[in-house]
Amino acid sequence: MDPPNGFFQKTVNLESRHFFLQIQKFENGYFISITEGAKKIGSIVASLATGPTPITTTVIPTRTDSLFLKLVAERISTRMRGIALVSVFIQKELETDSAKALMSEIMEMIENE
């Protein structure tokens, strides 16, 4: 999968659920979209890591999984010392194992770019 201009995408199947991951890389950060089912913009969190701890804010709140959304944004912004915008649109709450697997897939995509 050769990404054009820093764009990566992947489909992940977990527990009979299908997630579509899209990552757009910029010089100073990433935009990450995690969707289940239809490709839609969902809840959005922005995280900026320039100091010892990231500054994170919710742009569009979520009904569920706000911790997962925040953790993804903070982990990516801290790793690259920049900005991470993360959008998540999912049908129902993630199980712990699914959340861990999605986080691993995202970090693998970023680290292998």
N, C-alpha and C positions, 0 to 999 in steps of 0.2 A: 504494500500500500504506500505509494509515493505521494506524500502530501503536497498539494500545490500551495505555495506561499504560506507555509506554516499552518495549514489547516489539516486536522486529523479527525477521522470519524470511525466509529466502530459500533457494532451491535453486540450486546451482551445478553445472554439468556440465563436467568437465575430462577429456580423454583417455578417453572412454567410462566415466567414473566419475561417480557422482552424490553430491554432498555436500549436506547440509541444515544450514544455519547458523541458529542461534537466539541472539538477544542480548536480555538483560533489563537495562535500565538502572535503577540506583539512584542516590540522591543522592551516595553516596560511592564508587561503582564500577559494575562490570559483571559479569554472569555470561554467559559465552559457551560455547555448545555446538556442536561440529563433529562431525557424524556421517556415516558412509557406510553406506548400506543401512538396517538397522533403527535406530530412534531409541533409543539406549542411552547411559547414562552410561559414560564411558570413563576414561582416565587424567586426573587432575586436577592442575593446578598453580595455586598462589595467589601473586600478586605484589602487593607494597605499595610504592608510591612516594611518600614524603613528603620525602625528602632528595635529594641529588645522584644516588644510584644506587638502583634498586629492590631490595627484599629479596624473594627468590623462594624458595619451597619446594615440594617435590613432596608432594602429599597422597596420590595413588594413582599409583604408578609405571607407566611405559609400557614395552612391549617394543621399540618403535621410535619414531622421530620425537620424542624428548625435546627436541631442540634447537628444533624448530618450535613445540612446545607452550610452552616457556620464552620464546621470542622473542615469540609472540603475547601472552602474559600481561604480559611486561615492557613491551612497546611500548604496550599499552593503559593499564596502570597509570601509566606515565610521562606519557602524553598527558593524562590527566585528573587526575593527582596524587592518586590514590586506590587502590582495591583492584580487582584483576582476578582472577576465578576462571575458569579455562578448562578445559573438558572436551573430550577428543578421543577418538572411537571410530571407527577406520578399519580397513578390511579388510587393507590392505598398505601398506608404506612409500610415502611421497609422493616423487615426482620433484621436483627443484628448481623446475622451472617451475610445477608444480601448487601447491607450497607458496607460492611468490611470488604466484600468482594468488589463492589463498585468503586470504592476508594482505591483499592489495589489496582484495578484496571486503569483508572484515571492517572494515578501516579506512574504506572508503567508507561502509558502513552506519552506522558510529559518527559520522563527520564530517557526514553528511547528516541526522542525527536532529534 
